[in-house]
């Protein structure tokens, strides 16, 4: 009896785990809230004392700075300048990610090549670039390479296809001609039909056992329809050559030299990390898998395509996507050479007397949204790639 | 019935292993048509790059580095106070020596207690492991104009080596206090730099500042990172939410935005009579940033400790705090060493970002010198940037090799 009673006896209050847990959490929560309140209190007081706005109304004020490479005038509202900066950051991310993936995967596979020279050269590239600060690489590409290009008046012109000088780099591009809209519709229809052909070949292969060749079939159908459409509409896409017109470049794809410098430097830097990931993932596939593929007489291409790569990619994709995130965050280094992306504009506007706390809040919020989108993608990919085990 | 004896065919003759350079080249460079094509194209590229590199190295003007070597190394430290950085260098030579030596001695003792053979590190192995740093020191010294720095450097290496052997022969009772020796010497090095009319870290620059920001940033951020990591794995929802919120917020933004916040926004959220210097604000920003990354590194280590360890500790009646301190953390922190070295490398590279805010660390110094009247408009960025790149590369490459070595050692050898 007494033994049972003793075990039921409640511990003293300050030794009761439930009480302790509650007390610790309340204290921690209160401490954080108090700290946040004090900081907020200081912030509003200091902003008022400095005569700065405490809200976000200042976003409609005139910009007051010139943005190179855009047609936004200094009298446009600040929010337009910020939107343009987001666009410039995205221009780096959208072009950079496919490029760095391509280079990274190629170099990563090359490091495992049986060709001694290829493997060593790829290794040299990775080991050199990976261990140098990205900001230094940006400076190097910009100050030691791009700024040494000829000045605008003496631009290097390669038969009107590419024009290079130390402020712009322009390439031949495409422009929409009349009937471009209908042509886009035809492309969309061609894609749908190709998807249908893909599905049909897959089903037929499942039913009869003959080889599906679904990729070739779909590609053939797609190209045939689009080519017929292209000629039927009288060439809805034309070439646009860059033209050097006095002090400006027109036509084609024209980008600021600073843009190309940041892009090249960051793509080279991030690709070296991706290459390491790809190499590690291929090596992580057990040797027995390759040996088994050899044993059933797969060709070396089939071995890579159907046995090694699918398993390596499952390991490689999550860290590669986190490299995409690093790339996105590193685009902020473009501030150092004056490319007008998000961080650069924020820095300029703060220097121009806009309230720093709000500007930095917006800047960090912008990057956080990018990060959230990318980590959402990681989660979705992880869930889809997860091995279904017992 | 007789069983017919199996007939063994004669074993096929062994394929001759590759002999001679021609055979090797055929196997590794020209084994089919596209490899041959690749080899030729790549060889042409490599030769072209090498020729350009050698011609550049031979024709470059090194005067800009020779004249500004002090700026690159220690920034605008007063010239008549040069003994101070040297004294600090000697302090660190002793710290690295003694700590390294006593770690080696600890490993030796543990091996002999467990009855395992202990392979001691020879001087030759150390040279092989750290040759890039030794080569870098030689390159830097080749830019000095007097013989004093060379002698002082050799002296520092000798002192470091002596301290290493001292650390090895220290009796066990003293060895337990090695950390205290290190702390005292770190304080001594700071006093020798800043005390009695010296220059505090607000006035530091060059490589010295990069190293200071890296070491100080990691050391101070570590306890915060540890707390955040434990908070993230805590069973208390409020604590967990706070930790996860902080870690994910910080990891979602680039370091440069945190540095900008340190430069322009910290002044708004602290009381107005507290005015930390610019370098201090950069350091605060770096610490706030690194704590989140260290938290993730430590979390990896905590997750590597098998659940059975905690359960066993609970079974013998250890209190939660003691379970953490005596059972979980020693194992978890050991597993994080390679990742911590990785974090060190990335922070070392990231300290260049304070250049954007106009602090004369190594990278900014390579810029500043190009606007000196003697070199203005000469386009010597290639020379100065390559010099900075060499320094960062040597540091990061050596550390990443060490981290891989540690990973192998901790992963295979002792578990």
Interface residues (C-beta under 8 A of the other chain):
Chain A: X21 X24 X25 X26 X28 X29 X32 X39 X42 X43 X46 X47 X49 X50 X114 X115 X116 X117 X118 X121 X127 X128 X130 X131 X132 X133 X134 X135 X136 X139 X140 X143 X144 X147 X148 X329 X330 X332 X333 X335 X336 X343 X346 X347 X350 X356 X357 X360 X363 X364 X367 X368 X370 X371 X372
Chain B: X28 X29 X31 X35 X38 X39 X42 X43 X45 X46 X236 X237 X238 X239 X242 X249 X251 X252 X253 X254 X255 X256 X257 X260 X261 X264 X265 X267 X268 X269 X270 X271 X272 X345 X349 X350 X352 X353 X355 X356 X363 X367 X379 X381 X382 X385 X386 X388 X389 X392 X393 X396 X397 X400
